[in-house]
């Protein structure tokens, strides 16, 4: 099936400002992008960061300005796959070198501070997928969704007030998993409401996390705590600091953001990437 994803962001700036936008599907799934378009055209300068995220550099002129991105992406009509008992949790000493990075504490995921708490809560659970699911179940049942947070909110603060937004749920899952010796990374992207009963909230970007089990990365989402259809990852990194939707250098205020992720009828789409 095909999915139309994209966003428009409206800014007000006091002076010239530079920005890096991260709103396109991740480089690992670029082959699923059937077409895409930027406004204004031509598209801003494109580059990939050290995590393979597709970024754009653009200038924001003083006053009101906006940019928009839209794409048609091919997705599976089936709910995302979940790991089973064959997808083992590796001992740390057996992990490939490149995965050790995903066990380290980061700015918003202070996993080194929660080892005792993590083992107290989850140390008796079976290793592997069952342990990660236990982490998600605990967050889903014990942390209230919808409690406002700010870009610098840490896991310690989320735990203290037992509330947060989707990014906070992801950060908490990551921190517990890293403390338990499970490589984990932060992901955000587009997620449609396919196969989910309404009423639907206003569309927004969504955050979740991935863990390494067996020989691959697997998606877990403590906010919804159920497999979903049509996730389109945009950015991945250690935590939300690495994958800000837009990073601005200068006085720029986000006035409005509109996000869409909607199923569309399958049609013949030209290869018009416009990159």
N, C-alpha and C positions, 0 to 999 in steps of 0.2 A: 504494500500500500504506500501511497505518497502522503507526505506531510508538508504543509506550508508553515515555515517557521520564520521568525524575524522580530525586529523591534525598531522603534523610533525613540530617539532621545533628544529632548529639547533643553538647551542650556542658555543661561544668561551670564555673560562674562563682562568684567569691568575693564579688562585690557586683553591684549593678545595672549592666548594660552595655547599650550601644546597638550595633546592628549594621545593616549594609547587605548584603543578600543579592542575588547575581546568579546565578540558576539557571534563569530562564525563556528560551524562545527569543527571539532578537533581534527588535527591532521590525520589521525588514525582512521577516520571515517570519511575522508574527503571523497573517496570513490562512490559514496552514496549520494553526493550532492548532484542533482540533475540540472539545476540552473540556479543562478543567484544574481542579485542586483543591489547596487549601492546607490543611495541618493545623498549628496549630489554625485554626479558622474563626471569624470572618471573616479574609480575607487581610490581611497587613500593608499599610501605606501604599505605594502604587505611584508611581514616577516614572521618567522617562527622563533619562539623563545626556547629556553633550554628544556622545557617539558613538552615540546611539540605543539604548543598552543598557537593557533593562527591569530596573529595580532595585526592591527592597522594603526599607523601613525597619521594624525591629522592635526590641523591648526584650527582653533576656534577664534573667530574675529570678535572684537568688542561688540556688546549688545546681544540681541537674540540670535541664536544659531541652532541648527539641528542637523542630525544625520540619521539615516535609516538603512537597514539591511534586511533583505528578505531572500529566502531560498526555498526550493523544493527539494526535499530529502526523501530518499527511499528507505522505508522502515519495515521491519517484520510485523505481521499482524498478530503474532503470538506474544504472550507475556515473556519477559526476560527469563532466561535460564537461571537456575539456582544450583549451587554446588551440592554434592552428596558425600557419602562416607568415603568415596574414592579420592576426593579432593582433600588431601590431608593437610594438616597444619604442620609445617616443617619445623624441626628444631632449629634454633637460630644458627648454630654452627654448620648446618647443612644448607642454609640459604645462599643463593648466588650473591656475589659481591655487590652487584648493582641494586639489590633489594634492601641492603642494610640501611640505606639512606631513609627508607620509609618506616624505620623503627625509631628514628630520633624525634625528640621533642621539638616543637616549633613554636613560633611566637604565640599563636592562639590555641595551640594544642599542647598543653603542658603535661604530657604523658609521664614525665619523670617525677611529677608530684603526686601521681595517683596510682602508683604500683600497689601499695598496700590496699587501697580501696578496691581496685580492680580484682585483685586476687581474693579479697574477702567476699566480693559479690559473685565472682564467676569462676573461682579456682576449682570448684567441685563439678563444674559442667564438663561434658566430653569435649576433648580438643577438636578443633576444626570448625566446620560450618555450624555445628550445634552451639558452640561457644559464642561465635559471632552473632547467631540468632538470639541467644540469651541476652547479649549486650543490647541488641535492638529492642527486644521485648521489654527490657528494664527501662530503657529510655522512653519508649512509647508509652509505658504505663505510669512513669513517675515524673516526667517532665512535661509541663503544660506548654502546648503550642500557642503562639500568638503573643507571647510576652515580648515587647519590643526590645531590641538590642541595638548596639551601635557597632561600627566597623572594628572597634578595638575590644569588644567584649570577649573575654577569655572563658575557657572551660571552667575555671575555678568560680567565676561569677555565675555561669549557667547552673552549676551544681548548687551554689549557695541559694539561689532564688528559685531553683527547680522550674525554670521557664526559659523560653527562647523562641527563635525562628528556625527555619529549616537549616540555615548555615550553622546554628548552634547545636542542633541535633546531630548534624554531620561531624562537627568538631568533637563532640562528646564521644560519639562512636569511635572516631579515629583515636582519640586519646586512650580510651579503655583498651582498644585492640593493640595499640603499640605497647602499652604497659604489659599486656599479656603475651608479647613476643610475636604478634601477627602484623606483618607489613600492611600499612593502611595509608590511603591518600584521599584528598579532598577532590570532589568533582562538582561542577555546576553546569547547567545547560537548560535546554528546552524540554518540557514534559507535557504532552497533551492529556486531556481527560478522557481518553479512549477506554471504553469498557468500565467506566466508573459512574455510578449513579449520581445525578445532580441532587441539589443545586450546586453549580460550580462557582468558585470564587473568581475574582478578576485574575486573568492570566498574568503570571509573573515568571521570572527565572526561578529555577529550583536547584537545591543543593542536596547531594547525597555523598556516600563514600564508597570506596572499593577496597577490598582486601585481597591479598595474595594467598591462595590455597591451591594445593596441587601444582599445576603448571600454568595458571593463568589468574588474571584479575577478575573478581566477582563483585557485582553491584549489591549493596545493602542500603536500605533507606529507613532509618528509625522514625522518620516523620509519618510515613504512610504504612510502613511495615508490611508490605505485600508486593509481589511482583507486578510491574506495570508494563504497558505497551507503549512503545514509541519514544523512549528517552533518546535525546540527542545531546551527547556531551559536547560542551564548548571548551571548558578549561579544566585542567587538573594540575594539582600542586600539593605542597605540604599542608597548606590551609588556605583560607580565603585571601590572605595577604598576597599569595602568589598569583591569584587569578581574579583580581578585581575586574569587574565588568568594564569600567573605564577608569583609567588613572590620569588625572589632570595635573599639569604643571603650570600653575597660575591660578588667579581668582576666577573660578568657574562654578556656577551653581546649577545643579540639575533641577529644572523646573517641572518636567513631566517625563514619564517613561511609559511607553506602551509596548506590550509584548504579545506575540501571537504564536500559537502552535496548534494548527487545526488540520484534521484529515481532509484531503481533497480527492476528487475523482481522479482515477488513473488516466492520464492523457500522455500523448507523445510530446516529450519535452526536449527541446534542442539543447545541445551542449554549449551553453552560452555562459561560461563562468565569469567572464569579465574581470579577471583578477589582475 
